Amino acid sequence: MASKWRKVKIALGLNKCLYVPPNDTEQPDSSSSPSPAGLLSRSSHGSTTPTPSSSGLRLSKSPNNNSKRTCAICLTAMKTGQGHAIFMAECSHSFHFHCIASNVKHGNQICPVCRAKWKEIPFQRSVSDVTHGKPRTSALGWPQDDAWMTVLRRLPPARTDANRHISTLYQANEPSIFDDDEDLDPQHETAEGKESTKDAGDVNSVRTVEVLTYTEVSAVPKSVSYNNFNILIHLKAPLTSGRQNRNQNQAESPQSSQDSRAPVDLVTVLDVSGSMSGTKLALVKRAMGFVIQNLCPSDRLSVIAFSSTARRLFPLRRMTETGKLDALQAVNSLISSGGTNIAEGLRKGVKVMTDRKWKNPVCSIILLSDGQDTYTVSGTSVACPRADYKSLLPTSIHRNGSTGLQIPVHAFGFGSDHDAASMHSISEISGGTFSFIEAEGVIQDAFAQCIGGLLSVVAQELQVKVECLHPRLEIGSIKAGGYKANIMANAIMGSVDVGDLYAEEERDFLVTVNIPVDGTSDEMSLLKVSCAYRDPMTKGMVTLEEASHVKIQRPEIAGTRVVSIEVDKQRNRLHAAEAMAEARAAAESGDLGRAVSVLESCGKALSETASTQAGDRLCIALCAELKEMQDRMASRRVYETSGRAYILSGLSSHSWQRATARGDSTDSANLMQAYQTPSMVDMVTQSQTMVFGTPSSQRKLRQTLSFPAVRPRPR
């Protein structure tokens, strides 16, 4: 029996840590407040919720004959001389030291066997911490590297404050208007109080969006016209000052990290329906603990839980020490039951945003669900999929609506039973991303990637403008993916509404023009590109007038035509995205054969292009991604369980040119996804080093990079 439990735990990745819920009759020691780590394992009102390590596992309350030979946590033998330290508790029960230290880090201070309360608590120190001379700690006071518990720290007793609202899903009446949000950080408001408009020359170059342009070819003969000539506009956002300091090997304090970026208002809308019971809900709680830990006092968080109905568990509050403690208590109060009412959860989350009295510069909603909406949209057959997903999203935050609100919903489809089409549509309409979390264990990494971006916004309300400079030149099209592109009636001016950019994030847009015959000059001016955006730190507008002039040579005789690799690979990206959309439409209509054929043809065409032949990483990754999609359309069952969600997460990523979490079975060493920023990489790496003692290769979210790592200067 013990070996069976051990196999189950290893399969779930739980052999590193085990938490046994305390007896319902036991009350916490009133002389001390619970630690934040403990709050993720113990409910604030006495009840318990299964954690990844406790779900389905119970240990005997009384010792048996094997208790001295077998660790009651990992259920493996304890023998001296095998390289494992053995801890004997004051109640005389023994455990592997690493097992009990990992158990203690979750706030469990009683013996897993006899439930005796301990006065002496084992702790484990990271080798890296010892090497550097001191433990890494967060502003909240518990170790930054949660996997290596240096000491079980305790916060001071929580203050009694009438303004504090902590409720479970079934407690306390909600106010009719959510205008009880905590006011903003006074220090941050003072620093940002004056709004100003800047020119590019007044802005430090580190904080200026970079604008580059590339032409399809560098020269067109005077006597030749060229229709659908491609011009690439490339944008790259600046670094945050915090990352600049790290790049320059300067020490960065927590305060400087907070001051180097725009503060965030974040609302998390979490599914707690019956299907989220057990390990799923425990992993969501842990992921929320990671999010809370990485927010700063100037950031604000609200928590919405939904099942058959929805309730605000936690108002929009600043993540100070006390705010974090209360947020953890609210998250830990979550229990699973009922149906799935996604629309009601969204309405409640949007209400928090629209009713708030104060507004941080950056705001976003994170939505997570593992099921179908059973209240708002009725199911239909596969052959006739439902189309009106807008009913799930309040019109007030539609990206191209008339209200002016910019509140993207970043949706996370959890597992194989979620409604990927609805979740993708919600994110697309609001300007957010859709991520597919196929493996339960990567939910924390997926959240980490998302907040790694949200906590690094350096440009807002960004708009790119293009204007024809030659009198006989007209704009044919602007290919901008999901972004709103406009071309004036006279076709000599156009624009793209980009919105927010994360630090070091890149955007590429293709503009096509028809180049006429022109023998008047050896050089032709094509376009003037400019952009303007709001700096979220200063709240002032930054204008980059005439950021780039696009020109080509007009020789008498044509030389060898060399196609720009930069332009070619962006055409490949757009071609791949179009093929994905076409294949998805075919699959939804029931024609999987045609869907596979579309993807296969696109992959073959991409493999023959100049950029792929030159070994461009983005193009190689696109080919591998198309092949993965073909595999996920092998049958109707495979498509329903993972293919649809995988394709939609890919479409979301390419449409917004922004990283999404993907359920990916391909080799992460060979398939590298575009669009992930260094800030996202940092946050995912931090998440992966904070799980069950050591980083796990089985739960890695693919390490991804932006493309290209080194971009050649335009000619």
Secondary structure by P-SEA (a helix, b strand, c coil): caaaaaaaaaaaccccbbbbbccccccccccccccaaaaaccccccccccccccccbbbbcccccccccccccccccccccccbbbbbccccccccaaaaaaaaaacccccccccccccbbbbbbbaaaaaacbbbbccccccccccccccccccccccccccbbbbccccccccccccccccccaaaaaaacccccccccccccccbbbbbbbcccccccccccccbbbbbbbbbbbbcaaaaaaaacccccaaaaaaabbbbbbbbbbbbccccccaaaaaaaaaaaaaaaaccccbbbbbbbbccccccccccccccaaaaaaaaaaaaacccbbbbcaaaaaaaaaaaaaaccccccbbbbbbbbcccccccbbbbcccccccccccccccccccccccccbbbbbbbbcccccaaaaaaaaaaaacbbbbbbccccaaaaaaaaaaaaaaccccccbbbbbbbcccccccccccccccbbbbcccccccccccccccccbbbbbbbbbbbcccccccccccbbbbbccccccccbbbbbcccbbbbbbbccccccccccaaaaaaaaaaaaaaaaaaaaaaaaaccaaaaaaaaaaaaaaaaaccccccccaaaaaaaaaaaaaaaaaccaaaaaacaaaaaaaaaaaaaccbbbbbbccccccccccccccaaaaaaaaaaaacccccccccccccccccccccccccc
